[in-house]
């Protein structure tokens, strides 16, 4: 198991980014959460198979059609065994 905390910058709020991200995560069998941050970015925590975590990290640069991603900053994180699904906050 692998875990990442990701901050995604650019035009990522009010474009369906969180819902798109949740769908991508669930399709890959990942667990975690995604939320809008007060600075206009989107913040996410994902965990699961390392290969799938890395796939979603790469997809984060694309986002949904209306998004314009400028930067994606991942940080290694510890796996949180209390997380059992993927949620939007």
Secondary structure, DSSP 8 states (H G I E B T S, - for coil): -EEEEEEEEEE-SSSSHHHHHHHHHHHTT-EEEEEE-TTS-EEEEEEE-HHHHHHHHHHTTT-STT-EEEEEEEEE----TT--SEEE-
